[in-house]
């Protein structure tokens, strides 16, 4: 028999948990790279505009859907309209695909954290260190299992004692660490040049085509960064207290998420810019920036081993708050579907994470020659979830809310306590017109445009 639905104990608990989900690895390494690539301030301004319109509307929709139905992502869509019951299982697949490979990357972060904390940061600067680490399955497996186990340990304690308690501790620490490291970085000689490169709009060679690519890149970053179309916000919404304001909470989560991304840029862009002598190509995307370039940057700094250790603590906190939300979404789905208690649901989900995660671990080791549509195993999982499934879920969610059950279905939940929905006009425009168009663009972009 299914357990009684848990709930967050306070509004701040919900905000910190939702913000923790949103603030993850994408904020720390992907946002700074994209900002540097797409015109600095141009990208940042575009991103902020999309946050307060596109991101706000989708997050309001998902949280309201979860709170109104009080169900996991599978039950929530069915409750809204039985004809869209198929959308729940589709959305539910997303965290089952993302969580395993996310925990593998979390294991990589732990490896570097241990390396820096134990005073062996010099080793991490060797060109073959990262490649050698991931190509031999033993160490990546150990760190992956530790990271996934830590995630499960938090989730098994439940919403209040586990997720909310963790968020109230880690999120303030994450802010303190990020601000502290950013302040230190900005005091380094030559940091001003990197800050200008990061924040000031750069219109050199900025054609209409590049501007369109900037919009698409900003949409993709926001889509991933704000934990949309993964079932997370629906799940967290189902735990939200009825007396708390959804609109106000979403604004605070969006602000928190954006600020951390901007601060991450102030850490990474000036640091790499100084280290590389102004070479923008050093700000490459993905694992290369986090696990190859940045260790060299920290080693070149005075006291860099301390800054590097603090940075990887920051990254570990950001990753953990996101992986906890992903695993919690899985647990919520399994618990509702099979009537298992939290302990049993967590055990089932962590076994799935271990089995699927090992595919990604081996994909860089013994199975490195295995490719799926030209992608390594982890990259394929990332592409299918981020570029295909999530936009489809978001598009169909907009159709459901905009044209089937109508925006009033969400607006009634927002105004439950007599509170005025201040962004009603914007919300309806975004849900009916703008968001669906954006989702179609994101879906088509990989087939026609190389970002």
N, C-alpha and C positions, 0 to 999 in steps of 0.2 A: 504494500500500500504506500502511495506517495506521501512523503513528509509534508507538513504544513510549510507553505512558502515562507522563506526567511525574508528579512528586510534590513536595510541599513538603519543604524540607530540614530542617525542625525543627518541633517542636510549637508554639513561639512564633510561627513564621512562619505556620502554619495559623491560629492564634487571631487574630493581627493581621489577616490577610487576610479571614477570616470576619467579624470585628468591623468591618473597613473596609467590607465589603459591607453590613452591617446599618446602620452609621452613615451616614446620607445626608441628603438634603434634608428628608425626613419628620421626622427628629429635630430639625432646626434650627428649622423654622418651624411645622410642623403640631402637634407635641406641645405646645409652650407655648400655642398657641391653644386646643387642646382642653381642656387643664388649666384654663385661665382660664374657658372656657365651661361646663364641667361640674363646678363645685364645688371647684376647686382640689385640696386634699388628698384629696377623695373620689375624683376621677378618678385621681390619682397612686397611691393605695393600690389601687384596682381594677386599674390597669394592672400594678402590680408583682405582684399575686396571679396575674394572667393570664400574665405572663412566666414565673413559676416553675412553672406548671402546663401551660397551653395551649401557650405558645410553646416551652417546654422539650421537650415531647413531640413536637411536629411537627419541630423542628429535629433532635432525636435520630434521628427516623425517616428524614429526608432524608439526613443525613450518613451514617448506617449503611447505607442503601440504596446510596448512591454508593460507599462504601468496599468493601462486600461484593461488588458486581458489577464494580467497576472500569470503569464505563461512563458515558457521558453520560446525560442524562435520558431520551433515547429508548431506549437499550439497557437501562438500569437497570430500568425497569418491565417490559419484555419478559422480562428474565432472571428477575425475581421470579415472574411468572406470565404465560404467553403470552396468556391471555384478557384481560389488562390491558395488552397491547401498545399498544392505541389511546391509552392515557393518556399515553404518552411524547410522541407528536407534539402532543397538546393542551397539555401542560406546556411543550413546546419553543416553542410559538407565543408564550408570554407574554414572554420576553426579546426576541423579534423585534418585538413591538409596543411594549414599554416603552423599550428602548434608544434608538431614534431620538428620541422626544419628550423623553426624559430628557436627551439630549445637547443638544437645543435649549434647554432650561432651563439646562443647564450653560453654554451660550453666553451666556445672559442674565447669569449670575453673573460670568463673565469680563468682560463689558461694564462692570458696576458695579465690579469689582475694578480695572480699568484707570482708570475715572473717578476713584475715590478715591485710588489710588496716584499719579496724575498731578496731584493737587491741584485737581481740578475737581468736588469733592464738592457745592459750592453748586448746580451745574447739576442734580444728581440730586434736589434737593429741589423742583424745579418740578413742579407738578401734572401737566403734560403730558409730562414727560420720558420716563416708562416707556411710555406709550401711543404717543408719537411714535416711540420706538425700535422697538417691535415691529411697528408698522403699516407701516414701510418695510422691505422685504425685504433690502436690500443689507447693512446692518450686522448684523442678526440672522444672515444667511447666513454672513458672514465669521466671526463669533464661534462659530457652530455648527460650521463646518468646522474651525476651530482646536481647539476643545474635543474634537470627535470624533477628530481627527487625533492629539491628545495621548493620548487613551484608547487608540487603536490602537497608538501607538508603544510604550506600556507592555506591552500584551498580546502584541505580536509577539515580545518578548524571552522569553516563556515563563513558566512557573510560578515557578521559583526566581529567575531573573535579572530577571524583569519584575515579576510580581505580588507575590512575597514581598519582594523588595528594596524596592519602592515602599512596601509596608505597613510595613516596619520603619523607614522614614524618616518617612512622612506621619502615621502613627497617633500616635507620641509627640508630634510637633509639633502635631497636632490637639488632644491633651489639654492641652499647655502653653498653646496659644492660648485654648482655651475656658475654662480655669481662670483665666488671666490677665485676660481680658476680663470674666469674671464677678466677680472680685475688685474690679476697677476700678468696675464698675457698682454693686456693693453699697456702695461708699464715697460714692456720690452722695447729696446731700441728698434725703430723702424716699424713699430706696430701700426702707426698712423696711416702709413701707405696701404697696408692690408685692410684696415677699417674702411678707408675711402673706396677701395676696390670692391669691398663687400656691400657697403650701404649706398653709395652714390650711383644713380642711374648711369649706365654706360650705353650711349646710343650709337657708338661706332660700329658700322656694318650691321646696324639693326634694321633689317628689312621687314616688310609685312609678313613674309613667310616665317621669319624667326620670331616675330611677335606672336603669331598663331601657335608656334611650337612652345613658346613660353607659357601661354595660357594652358595648353594641354599638359605641359609638364607640371605646372602649379596645381592643376586639377588632380592629376595623378598623385602628387605628393600629399595634398590635402585629404584625398580619398583614403589613402593608406594611413596617414598620420592621425586622423581623428577617429580611427577604429570604426569606420562606417561599412555597412553591408557585410559584416562578419558575424552578426548575431550578438555581438558583445553589448551594444547599447540597448538592444531589445531585452537582453537578459538583465542587465543592470537596472533598466527601467522597471522591470517586474519586481525588483527589490526596493524600489523607491517609495518612500512614504507619501500618502495621498495629500498631506498638508503642505508639502514642499513645492516650490515653484519650479516647473520644468523650464520655462523660458529663461528665468534668471539663472538657473543652474547651468543651462547650456551656454549662456554667454560667459559665465565664469570659467567653465571647462575650456571653451574656445580660447579665451584670453590666456589662460595658464599654458595651454599647449603651444600657442603661438610665441609667447614670451620665451619659453624654454628653447624652441627652435631658433629664435633670433639670437639668444645668448650662446647657444652652441656654435652658431656662425662666428660670433665674436671670439670664441676660443680657437676654432679651427682655422678659419681663413687667414687672420693675421699671422698665426703661428707658422702655417705652411708657407705663406707668402714670404715671410722673413727667411725661413730655412731654404727655400728654393730660389731666393734672389729675384722674386717677382714672377716666377714661371707659373702661369695659371694652369698648365697641364698637370702640375703636381697635385692639384685638387681633383684627382680622379675619383670616380664613383666606386661604391661597393667596398668589398673587403680590402682592396689595395690601399685605400685611404686610411682605414681604421687600423689595420694590422700590419701594414708595411711602412707607409709614409709617416704616420704620427709617432710611432716609437722612435724613429730617427730624429724627428723634430724635438721630442722631449729630451732625447739624449744630448742634443746640441745646446739645450738651455742650461743655465746655471741652476742647480737644484732640480734638474729635469726629472730625475728618478722619483722625486716626491710629487711633482706635478703630474707625472705619468701615472703614478699609483692612484692619486686622487681622481684623475680623469677616468681611469678604468673602474674605480669604485662608482663614479657617477654613471657610467655606461651600464654597469651591472645592475644598479638600482633601477634605471630606466627600463632596461630589458626585462627585469623581474616583474615590475608592476604590469607590464604588457602581457607577459606569458601567463601570469596569474589570471588575468581577465580572459585570456583565450581558453585556458584549461577550465576555468569556472563555467564558461559558456558550454563547453563539451559536457561537463558534469551535470549542468542543468538539463541539457537535452536527454542524456542517458537516464537521469533520475525520473524525468517526466514520462519518457517513453516506456521504460521498463519497470517503473515503480520501485526502484532501488533506493536505499538510504544513501546519504552522502558518502559514507565510507566505501560502500560497495561501488557506487558510481565512479568515485575517484580512482579506485583500483582498476576498474575496467578501462577508464580513459588513459591512465598512465601506462597500462600495458600497450594500448594502441599507439601512444606516443613513442614508447621505446621501440616497438617493431617498425613503425614507419620512419622514425628518426634514424634508425640504423641504415636505412636505404640511402639517406643523405650522407651519413658518415662514410659509408662504403663507396659512395659515388665519387669521392675524392681520393679513395685508396684503391682497394682491390678491384672495384668496379669502375674505375676512372675512364675506361674505354667505352662504357655503356652510355649511349646518348639517346634521348627521346626528342624527336624532331629537331635534332642538332643541338640540344641543350643537355648539360649535365643534370643529374637527377634532382638536386636541390633547386637549380635554376628553373627546371621544368615545373616543379611544384609551385615556385614563386610566380611564374608566368601564368599558369592556369588559374591560380587563385586570385592574383592581383589584377591581371589584365583581362581576364575573361569572366570568371564567376562573380566577382564583386560588382563590376559594372552592370552585369545582367540582373543581379539581385536588386541593385539600386534603381535601375530602370523600371523593373516590374513593380517595385514598391511604389514608385511615383505614379505609375498607371493605376495601381490599386487605390491609392489614397486620392489622387487627383480626379479620377474619372469613374471609379466603381463605387466605393463607399463614400467618396467626396471628402474634401478637407474638413468638413464639419465633424467628421469622426474623430479627428485629432484635436480640433479646436475645442470640442466639448471637454476633453480631458484636461486641456490647458487651462480652461476657465472653470474648473470643477469647484473651486473655493470662492467663486465670485471675482477672481482676478481677471483683469482685462488683458487680452492678447494684443500687445502693442504692435506686433509685426504681422498682423493678419494679412494685410494686402501683399506685403513682400512674400510671405509664406505661400500664399495661393499662386502667385505668379511663378515662383521658383518651382513649386511642386508640379504645376500643370504644364509649364512651358520650358523654362530654362534648364532645370535639372535633367529632364528626359533628353533634351538636345545634347547636353554635356555628356551624358552617359553614352549616347550613340557615337559621339565624337571619340570618346576614350576607347570604345570598342573597335572602331574602324581604324584608329591611328596606327596601331602596330602593323597593319597590313599595307599602309600607304606612305607612312612617314617614319624616317629613322631619327629618333630624338637624340 
